Amino acid sequence: MYAAGGANVPAFARNRSTGALTELASSPFGAGPNATSLAVPASGNYLYVLDNVNDEVRAYSIDTSTGLLTAIAGSPFALVPGKQGLGPTVIVTSQ
C-alpha cells in the first residue's frame, strides 16, 4: 500500500488479519517535490504518481514480493510538454 504526500511516497505492508499497517524498511520513496495523487493498475505491477505543480507523472515498477519501487526509464513524464501550471489533481489507470 502506498500513500501520496509531499516529496515522498511512503509504502506500507498490511496485516491481512488485523488490517494494521507497517511502514516498509525501504520506505519512503522519493517522488518529486509535489506528489498529490497516485494510481496502481489492477495488475499491481506499476505505480504512477502525479505531481500537480510540475504537471508530470512519475512512473515506477513495483516488486510485488517486497513492495520496492524502481523508477521507469524516462520518468517523470510531462503531462503537457513544455507547459506548467495546469494543475490536475487526480490520476487514474485503466486496463
C-alpha positions as CSV (number, residue, x, y, z in Angstrom):
1,M,0.0,0.0,0.0
2,Y,1.3,3.4,-0.9
3,A,0.3,7.0,0.1
4,A,0.9,10.3,-1.7
5,G,2.0,13.4,0.1
6,G,4.7,16.0,-0.5
7,A,8.0,14.8,-1.8
8,N,7.8,11.2,-0.8
9,V,5.6,8.1,-1.2
10,P,5.5,6.0,2.0
11,A,5.0,2.3,1.5
12,F,3.2,0.0,3.9
13,A,2.6,-3.7,4.4
14,R,-0.9,-4.6,5.5
15,N,-1.6,-7.3,8.1
16,R,-4.3,-9.4,6.4
17,S,-5.8,-10.5,9.7
18,T,-5.9,-7.1,11.6
19,G,-5.6,-4.5,8.8
20,A,-2.7,-2.9,10.7
21,L,-0.1,-1.1,8.5
22,T,3.6,-1.3,9.0
23,E,5.9,1.0,7.0
24,L,8.4,-0.9,4.8
25,A,12.1,-0.6,5.8
26,S,12.9,0.8,2.3
27,S,10.2,3.5,2.6
28,P,9.6,6.3,1.9
29,F,10.4,6.6,-1.8
30,G,11.3,9.9,-3.4
31,A,8.5,11.1,-5.7
32,G,9.5,14.5,-6.8
33,P,8.5,17.7,-5.0
34,N,4.7,17.5,-5.1
35,A,3.2,14.0,-5.0
36,T,-0.5,14.7,-4.8
37,S,-2.2,11.6,-6.2
38,L,-1.3,8.1,-7.2
39,A,-2.7,5.1,-9.1
40,V,-1.9,1.4,-9.3
41,P,-3.4,-0.5,-12.2
42,A,-5.2,-3.8,-11.5
43,S,-2.1,-5.8,-12.4
44,G,-0.4,-4.3,-9.3
45,N,3.0,-4.1,-11.2
46,Y,3.2,-0.3,-11.6
47,L,2.7,2.9,-9.5
48,Y,2.0,6.2,-11.1
49,V,2.5,9.4,-9.0
50,L,1.0,12.7,-10.1
51,D,2.9,16.0,-9.4
52,N,0.2,18.6,-10.0
53,V,2.6,21.5,-9.5
54,N,5.1,20.5,-12.2
55,D,2.4,18.8,-14.3
56,E,4.2,15.5,-14.6
57,V,3.7,11.8,-13.8
58,R,6.5,9.7,-12.2
59,A,6.3,6.0,-13.1
60,Y,7.6,3.1,-11.0
61,S,7.6,-0.7,-11.3
62,I,6.6,-2.5,-8.2
63,D,8.4,-5.6,-6.9
64,T,5.3,-7.4,-5.9
65,S,7.1,-9.6,-3.3
66,T,8.8,-6.7,-1.5
67,G,6.9,-3.6,-2.4
68,L,10.2,-1.9,-3.6
69,L,9.7,0.8,-6.2
70,T,12.1,1.3,-9.2
71,A,11.8,4.3,-11.4
72,I,10.8,3.5,-15.0
73,A,13.3,4.9,-17.7
74,G,12.2,8.3,-18.9
75,S,10.2,9.1,-15.8
76,P,9.0,11.7,-15.0
77,F,6.7,12.2,-18.0
78,A,5.3,15.7,-18.8
79,L,1.5,15.8,-18.9
80,V,1.6,18.8,-21.3
81,P,5.2,19.0,-22.7
82,G,6.6,22.5,-22.3
83,K,3.8,23.7,-20.1
84,Q,3.4,24.0,-16.3
85,G,0.6,25.2,-14.1
86,L,-2.4,23.3,-15.4
87,G,-2.6,21.6,-12.0
88,P,-4.5,18.3,-12.5
89,T,-5.4,16.8,-9.1
90,V,-6.2,13.1,-9.8
91,I,-4.7,10.3,-11.7
92,V,-6.4,7.0,-12.7
93,T,-5.5,3.9,-14.7
94,S,-7.5,1.6,-16.8
95,Q,-6.9,-1.9,-18.3
